[in-house]
Amino acid sequence: MIVATDACLPLPVLGEAPVSARVLINYELPSKETYLRRMATCLAADGIVINVVGGGEVITLKNIGESSSLVIAEMPINISEIL
């Protein structure tokens, strides 16, 4: 599991391999570009992203999903349903 900051992102120029976490938690909603970069460099193919959002960020998150063809859904009460 990774709780995301930009520090978790590998730098290709240094030859570091991408991280392959099953769970990526964004505790602050990043920009669309950063969101997609984190998914590409930190997340395993079968991984999930958990976004902690509030208020106006819900609309921003929906816009990221719609413009990127991502499936973004509200997390169920019992998270074992998604793991």
Secondary structure, DSSP 4 states (H G I P E B T S, - for coil): -EE--GGGS--GGGTPPPP-EEEEEESS---HHHHHHHHHHHEEEEEEEEE---TTHHHHHHHHHHHHT----PPPSSGGGT-
